[in-house]
Amino acid sequence: MFRIDNARVFDGDIVLDGVSVVVEDGIVTAVAPPAALEPTGHHGDMEVVDGAGHTLLPGLIDGHTHVTGTLDNLRLALAFGVTTELDMFSFPAQLTAWLCEVAARTDDIADLRSAGTVVCPPGGHPVASMPYLPSLAGPQEADAYVAARLREGAHYIKLMFDDGKHHGLDLPRLDRATAAATVEAARRAGLLTVGHVADVGTVRDALEAGLDALTHLPLEAPLPEELVIRAAAEGRFFIPTLAMMEISSGATEGRGLAADDRIAAYLPADAVAAIGHGDVGLAATAPSDDLSFTHVLASTRRLHQAGVPLVAGTDANNAPGRACPVVHGASLHRELELLVAAGLTPVEALAAATSVPARHFRLDDRGRIAQGLRADLLLVEGDPTVEITATRAVRRIWRRGVPFDREAFRRSRLLARQGTAPNSGEETGAEGRLTAVGSTALAVAAARALESTRPDRLFNDQVAVQITAAAGAELAAWSGSQGELLRSAMGDYFALRTCFFDTFLLAAVESGCRQVVVLAAGLDARAYRLGWTAPVRLFELDRPDILSFKERITAGRVPAPGCERVAVVGDLLGDWAGALLAHGFDPGRPTAWLLEGIIVYLTEQESEDVFARITELSAPSSRLAVEYGSVAMFRSPLGEKAMAHAAQDDAMHVLSSLWRNESTVDPLVRLARHGWSAVAREVPDLAKEYGRAVPPAFDPGNPGAGRIGLLSGVRADPVRADGRVPTKTPAK
């Protein structure tokens, strides 16, 4: 419960002076002069915020963004007072639905609505560059297409009117008949329609098809008066995306955004650089003398003067590893400035980012400061109803009444700029970073995150998506050119391996194992994402730097585990068995053991000791799965050739320096000696089973290709003459 006094209040429509705003349980309960407020019995619990010299605004709504699959963009948006984002294309559908679900219940990121999958013709934009996207071939498919989007959870339907010419392409364009049929199907389903337009002709097509809203404005010429009059008469609204169109046209004024300390201090370093000179993710990339931002401003002015509602939207599409000049959160403040430059008053521009999008996108619980609405609030220093750039002087942010710790966010960005990961602390290595072996877990998480975006994915690991989004500089050793050789050599191997071990664990639980132990767990997310069919206690054992990193990423940001997860600090070269026992591990119960991606980092004797301890801790019918490889893979002709052509800081060299297993004994023989009856699967066979190409590093058609075996087995203790199984004393 809190009250904001002495601030000028823009309620989404008008400016109010001399009122206080009271918030209880995330809802605005009063907007009234202080003397008119009823006394409350909880007055002693109420925080009072003195807003003197400040203006209180509804939380901003960005009417056109692309979240690009990561919650980090929603957190960046919130840091600039954007409490809701309207995403205009996100794929795959499962990822989009998960992002919306997490955003709905997590108050340290912006809320999210999304169009999900867009409507485009076969071979059109964007399916031409993303062939796994569904496309719409004609009017007869419209009802089924819209129904599919509705099942996926789309909040509105986005139609693409674009032949690709602004990118130097010549692509099929959505025809009017198909577009009109889609609009009618969406209307029957209760969904709004938004049209991506690229020039005057596509604006005409979209209006002819009856869309509710159009996004972008032509760079070649101002909108003809007849189209403006038609849009006004038919009640359409526009999302001009001025921040995007400005930079796409080659105009440079908007690139000064990052020179404003009120903005730059809260941006990651790559975003600051991208605003200054980046050219990724723009609406136009093919140079042309015809493209002018003055045409866009002229069209905006004509639409506004004709009474066509305008929604502030940026087309922000930056993401970790994708540094684009139109940045989540920050760019909306430039959008507001440009709306004023196009002829809107500051109050009208503020409405375009609050009450207008809320009204037109049917967000009835936000966009204004009024009794009974969500307490999505933004307190800025100064008066943006007079000087619009005052929105940049953000002082307080509340989402659903929950304050956002902007200073902590700023510190995390500063640490990242200085090359120190936000997860740094005493548990990490000497330089405050993940240790070398721990860092390899990021490479696996990145591979799992990438697999999770595929329409034909073998699994969906949204924890991996969050980990890689938040990893920042920690991921550098495995990304870009440094990791190119590793990625090309390994292909889909990490996805194949993950799926194989997923299947093993679920089968082990079905067979009666109720304990699962993941040794050297890394950034594994099976506790969260597997559909456990029985109560399971899952132990994740690893070193403190990795467990600490993982906890900081997952805490409050991912769904709760579907089993009882127990994190155990331990080192496989130390008394890890004792640590397990101290955390409640029961050696008398059948257990499923997983050693994924770890044996290669141990010498043969070290791994022998690990197998011995596992056996001592394993009741009969326990199960074991192991990835088994050796340093010989790098000593093969193919490996040596690859290494000879790789730079010394390449990920392949990093791995080769860490792998230590000599593997002089057949792994199946080794396991048999410890009482495990095991079988091995070869990578090429697994790839065939899962319908994937054989990873080049393991392709038997390549001379000297490496071999890694994926082993699984069952513990079968010998039986004594009296029929009883010998008892064991677990290793300490």
Buried (B, 14 or more C-beta within 10 A) or exposed (E): BBBBBBBBBBBBBEBBEEBBBBBBEBBBBBBBEEEEBEEBEEEEEEEEBEBEEBBBBBBBBBBBBBBBBBBBBBBBBBBBBBBBBBBBBBBBBBBBBBBBEBBEEBBBBBBBBBBBBBBBBEEBBBBBEEEEBBBBEEBEBBBEBBEBBBEBBBBBBBBBBBBBBBBEBEBBBBBBEBBBBBBBBBBEBEBBBBBBBBBBBBBBBBBEBBBBBBBBBBBBEBBBEEBBEBBBEEEBBBBBBBBBBBBBBBBEEBBEBBEBEBBBEBBBBBBBBBBBEBEEBBBBEEEBEEBBBEBBBBBBBBBBEBEBBBBBBBBBBBBBBBBBBBBBBBBBBBBBBBBBBBBBBBBBBBBBBBBBBBBBBEBEEBBBBBEEBBBBBBBBBBBBBEEBBBBBBBBBBBBBBEBBEBEEBBEBBBBBBEEBBBBBEEBBBEEBBBBBBBBBBBBBBBBBBBBBBEEEBBBBBBBBBBBBBBBBBBBBBBBEEBBBBBBEBBBBBBBBBBBBBBEBBBBBBEEEBBBBBBBBBBBBBBBBBBEBEEEBBBBBBBBBBBBBBBEBBBEEBBBEBBBBBBBBBBEBEEBBBBBBBEBEBBBEBBBBBBBBBBBBBBEBEBBBBBBBBBBBBBBEBBBBBBBBBBBBBBEBEBBEEBBEEBEEEBBBBBBBEBBBBEBEEEBBEBBEEBBBEBEBBBBBEBBEEBEBEBBBBBBEEBEEBBBBBBBBBBBEBEEEEEEEEEEBEBBE
